[in-house]
């Protein structure tokens, strides 16, 4: 196993090609072509067909959205990415001007912006996902402090690295206090099962490992406030947003409609997500946040102050751990007008329906 995070090399390469990417981006803007809407999305083909995880699946089937794009002769193109390498694949696609939007996490987006490719949060991702610290089932470790000097599997550069940093910082520790083994979630789970690491910091796959008696969870964010959750948002390329605000609004409207539907159809939505490999019991337990309700978890409200504070923390982590060289301004990552308008549009449509009834 490699203790030095190999993803740092990827980030260095991203920085080296940033100038060329920016030139390609500017050149593409000057060439007239049919308007496209290109969206990167986490996808899974294990069910026999290509399915998108979470909100994007609903957007891809939204008749209002699809009809509006067709009427305006806008070509919709989905760019599937795998769960094992979301951060790298999405950032490479933004750098190479292959996509205009992506549903993905906070830290990779900050790294991308540091290269000079500017993106903004169009619709925030609700409360986010829980994160977990899990150890082998027979381990005597009871807390993060007990793991000082020991091997922890953590996929560097992924959004949950921020949460790990937050956890250790709260205990007066830093990354150098541990042997960080840079492994993706699948490899991390295998390493924990083989007991070749002392702990694994990950998402809800920890619940599956615990159910299979391959580990025990000693810490999670389930009972903590929203700022302890792993955040992922709808990010859009800034120059696309400025050039095509109406198309951006269509996507924001569809995203807000999807989140609203999920907030009202908990059981149906959770059942639909079992096609991606997790048992229903795991999906249900993952959503048991004691500090909020299901409806609150899926709220698209654009909380500017909260997001500004959160992304300032992400930027600080990225600089401190040499993922980026120059600090960014958190304000520049935010663009709340589309989500705010989408919420107004949703309420207006609900009122019309009630009056029609």
C-alpha positions in Angstrom: 0.0 0.0 0.0 1.1 3.5 -0.7 1.2 5.9 2.2 2.0 9.0 0.1 -1.3 10.1 -1.5 -1.1 9.4 -5.3 -4.0 11.8 -5.9 -1.6 14.7 -5.2 0.1 13.8 -8.5 -3.3 14.1 -10.3 -3.8 17.5 -8.7 -0.3 18.7 -9.9 -1.1 17.6 -13.4 -4.4 19.4 -13.2 -2.5 22.6 -12.4 -0.1 22.1 -15.2 -2.8 21.8 -17.8 -5.0 24.5 -16.4 -3.6 27.2 -18.7 -4.2 25.1 -21.8 -7.7 24.2 -20.5 -8.5 27.8 -20.1 -7.4 28.6 -23.6 -9.4 25.7 -25.0 -12.4 27.0 -23.0 -12.1 30.5 -24.5 -11.6 29.1 -28.0 -14.7 27.0 -27.7 -16.8 30.0 -26.7 -15.9 31.8 -30.0 -17.1 28.9 -32.2 -20.9 29.0 -32.9 -22.5 25.6 -32.5 -25.8 24.0 -31.4 -26.4 24.7 -27.8 -25.7 21.8 -25.6 -26.3 21.0 -21.9 -23.6 18.6 -20.8 -23.8 17.1 -17.3 -21.5 14.8 -15.4 -23.3 12.4 -13.1 -22.5 9.4 -10.9 -23.9 6.4 -12.7 -24.2 2.6 -12.2 -24.7 0.0 -14.8 -25.1 -3.1 -12.5 -28.9 -3.2 -13.0 -28.6 -3.9 -16.7 -29.2 -0.3 -17.7 -27.4 3.0 -17.0 -28.9 4.5 -13.9 -28.0 7.7 -12.2 -27.7 7.8 -8.5 -30.1 10.1 -6.5 -31.4 13.5 -7.9 -30.0 13.2 -11.4 -32.1 10.1 -12.1 -35.3 12.1 -11.5 -34.0 15.0 -13.6 -33.3 12.6 -16.5 -37.0 11.5 -16.4 -38.5 15.0 -15.8 -41.0 15.6 -18.7 -41.2 19.3 -18.0 -37.4 19.7 -18.2 -37.0 17.4 -21.3 -39.9 19.1 -23.1 -38.4 22.6 -22.5 -35.0 21.5 -23.8 -36.5 20.0 -26.9 -38.6 23.2 -27.6 -35.5 25.3 -27.4 -33.4 22.8 -29.5 -30.9 22.2 -26.7 -29.1 18.9 -26.8 -28.9 17.2 -23.4 -25.7 15.0 -22.9 -25.0 13.1 -19.8 -21.4 12.2 -18.9 -21.4 9.1 -16.6 -18.6 8.8 -14.1 -17.9 5.9 -11.7 -18.1 6.0 -7.9 -14.5 5.0 -7.6 -13.1 8.2 -9.2 -15.7 10.9 -9.3 -13.4 13.7 -8.3 -10.7 13.0 -10.8 -13.1 12.2 -13.7 -15.3 15.3 -13.2 -12.4 17.7 -12.8 -10.7 16.3 -15.9 -14.0 16.8 -17.8 -14.3 20.4 -16.6 -10.6 21.0 -17.5 -11.1 19.5 -21.0 -14.3 21.5 -21.5 -16.4 18.3 -21.9 -19.0 19.2 -19.4 -20.9 22.3 -18.2 -22.4 21.0 -14.9 -21.7 18.3 -12.4 -23.3 16.9 -9.3 -20.3 16.3 -7.1 -18.4 17.2 -3.9 -16.9 20.2 -2.2 -13.1 19.6 -2.0 -12.7 18.5 -5.7 -14.6 21.6 -6.8 -12.3 23.8 -4.8 -9.3 22.1 -6.3 -10.7 22.7 -9.8 -11.3 26.4 -9.2 -7.7 26.7 -8.0 -6.6 25.7 -11.5 -8.4 28.6 -13.0 -11.5 26.8 -14.3 -14.2 28.7 -12.5 -17.4 26.9 -11.4 -20.2 27.9 -9.0 -22.8 26.2 -6.9 -26.1 26.5 -8.7 -28.2 24.4 -6.3 -27.0 23.2 -2.9 -27.2 19.5 -2.2 -29.3 19.5 0.9 -27.8 18.2 4.2 -25.4 15.8 2.5 -24.2 12.4 3.4 -23.1 11.0 6.7 -19.4 9.9 7.3 -18.2 7.1 9.4 -15.0 5.9 11.1 -14.9 2.1 11.2 -12.3 -0.3 12.7 -11.9 -4.1 12.5 -14.5 -6.0 14.6 -12.0 -7.2 17.2 -10.1 -3.9 17.5 -9.6 -2.3 20.9 -9.7 1.2 19.4 -12.6 3.3 20.7 -11.8 6.8 19.4 -9.8 8.7 16.8 -7.3 9.6 19.5 -6.5 5.8 19.9 -5.5 5.7 16.2 -2.7 8.2 16.5 0.3 6.8 14.7 -1.8 4.0 13.1 -2.9 3.2 9.5 -6.2 4.8 8.4 -7.6 4.2 4.9 -8.9 7.5 3.4 -9.4 8.4 -0.2 -7.5 11.7 -0.5 -9.0 14.5 -2.4 -12.6 13.2 -2.0 -15.2 15.3 -0.2 -15.1 13.3 3.0 -11.5 14.2 3.6 -12.9 17.5 4.8 -14.9 15.7 7.4 -11.9 13.6 8.5 -9.9 16.8 8.9 -12.7 18.4 10.9 -12.8 15.3 13.2 -9.1 15.2 13.9 -8.9 19.0 14.3 -11.6 18.9 16.9 -9.3 16.6 18.9 -6.2 18.8 18.4 -4.7 16.4 15.8 -3.6 16.7 12.2 -3.0 14.4 9.2 0.7 13.9 10.2 -0.4 12.2 13.4 -1.6 9.2 11.3 -0.4 6.9 8.6 -2.9 7.9 5.9 -3.3 5.1 3.3 -4.8 6.6 0.1 -7.4 4.1 -1.0 -10.7 4.5 -2.8 -13.8 3.2 -1.0 -13.7 -0.3 -2.6 -10.0 -0.8 -1.8 -10.5 0.7 1.7 -13.2 -1.7 2.5 -11.0 -4.6 1.3 -8.1 -3.4 3.4 -10.3 -3.1 6.5 -11.7 -6.6 5.9 -8.1 -8.0 5.6 -7.1 -6.0 8.7 -4.2 -4.4 6.8 -5.3 -1.0 8.1 -6.4 0.0 11.6 -9.4 2.0 10.5 -11.3 3.2 7.5 -13.0 6.6 7.1 -15.8 6.4 4.6 -19.5 6.9 3.7 -22.5 4.6 4.3 -20.6 1.5 3.1 -19.4 1.4 6.7 -22.9 0.3 7.6 -22.7 -2.6 5.2 -19.3 -3.6 6.6 -20.7 -3.6 10.1 -23.7 -5.6 9.1 -21.4 -8.2 7.6 -19.4 -8.3 10.8 -16.3 -7.0 9.0 -16.0 -3.9 11.1 -17.5 -1.8 13.9 -18.3 1.9 13.7 -16.8 3.9 16.5 -17.8 7.4 15.2 -20.3 8.9 12.8 -21.8 12.2 11.8 -25.4 11.0 12.1 -26.1 12.8 15.3 -24.2 16.0 14.5 -25.2 19.2 12.7 -25.2 19.7 9.0 -21.7 21.1 8.8 -20.4 17.7 9.8 -21.9 16.0 6.7 -20.2 15.3 3.4 -21.5 18.0 1.0 -22.1 17.6 -2.8 -23.8 20.3 -4.9 -24.9 21.0 -8.4 -21.9 22.9 -9.8 -21.9 24.8 -13.1 -19.2 26.3 -15.3 -19.2 30.0 -14.6 -18.9 31.1 -18.3 -21.7 28.7 -19.3 -24.0 30.1 -16.6 -23.3 33.6 -17.7 -23.8 32.8 -21.4 -26.9 30.6 -21.0 -28.8 31.8 -17.9 -32.1 30.5 -19.2 -30.8 26.9 -19.7 -29.2 27.1 -16.3 -32.5 28.1 -14.8 -34.2 25.1 -16.5 -31.7 22.8 -14.8 -32.1 24.5 -11.5 -35.8 24.2 -11.7 -35.6 20.5 -12.5 -33.1 19.9 -9.6 -35.4 21.7 -7.1 -38.4 19.8 -8.4 -36.5 16.5 -7.9 -35.4 17.4 -4.4 -39.0 18.4 -3.5 -40.4 15.1 -4.8 -37.8 13.1 -2.8 -38.7 15.1 0.3 -42.3 14.0 -0.1 -41.7 10.4 -1.2 -39.2 9.0 1.3 -40.1 5.3 1.0 -40.4 5.2 -2.7 -37.1 7.0 -3.2 -35.2 4.9 -0.7 -36.5 1.7 -2.4 -35.4 3.0 -5.8 -31.8 3.4 -4.5 -31.4 -0.3 -3.7 -30.7 -0.9 -7.4 -27.2 0.5 -6.8 -26.2 -2.3 -4.5 -27.0 -1.2 -1.0 -29.7 -3.0 1.1 -32.8 -1.0 2.0 -31.9 -1.3 5.7 -28.6 0.5 5.1 -30.2 3.2 3.1 -32.8 3.7 5.8 -30.3 3.9 8.6 -28.1 6.3 6.7 -31.0 8.8 6.6 -31.6 8.7 10.3 -30.2 12.2 11.2 -31.3 13.1 14.7 -30.6 16.8 14.2 -33.0 17.2 11.2 -36.0 15.7 9.4 -36.1 14.0 6.0 -37.8 17.1 4.6 -35.1 19.3 6.0 -32.4 17.0 4.6 -33.6 17.5 1.1 -34.3 21.2 1.2 -32.8 23.2 -1.7 -32.7 26.4 0.3 -29.5 28.4 -0.6 -28.1 29.2 2.9 -25.5 31.7 1.8 -23.9 32.3 5.2 -23.7 28.6 5.9 -22.2 27.8 2.5 -19.8 30.7 2.7 -18.5 29.5 6.1 -18.4 25.9 5.0 -16.4 26.6 1.8 -14.0 28.9 3.6 -13.2 25.9 5.8 -12.8 23.7 2.7 -10.4 26.2 1.1 -8.4 26.5 4.3 -8.0 22.7 4.5 -6.9 22.6 0.8 -4.3 25.3 1.4 -3.1 23.9 4.7 -2.6 20.4 3.2 -1.1 21.7 -0.1 -3.9 20.6 -2.3 -4.0 24.1 -3.7 -1.4 26.9 -3.6 -3.4 30.0 -3.5 -6.5 30.6 -1.3 -9.8 31.2 -3.1 -12.6 33.5 -2.0 -15.6 31.4 -0.9 -18.0 34.1 -2.1 -16.9 33.5 -5.7 -18.1 29.9 -5.5 -21.7 30.9 -4.7 -24.4 31.9 -7.2 -27.8 31.7 -5.3 -30.1 33.4 -7.8 -31.0 30.3 -9.8 -32.0 28.1 -6.8 -33.9 31.0 -5.3 -35.8 31.5 -8.5 -36.4 27.8 -8.8 -38.0 27.6 -5.4 -40.2 30.6 -6.3 -41.2 28.8 -9.5 -42.0 25.6 -7.6 -44.2 27.4 -5.2 -46.0 29.3 -8.0 -46.7 26.0 -9.8 -48.0 24.4 -6.6 -50.4 27.4 -6.2 -51.6 27.0 -9.7 -52.3 23.3 -9.2 -54.3 24.0 -6.0 -56.3 26.7 -7.7 -57.0 24.3 -10.6 -58.2 21.6 -8.2 
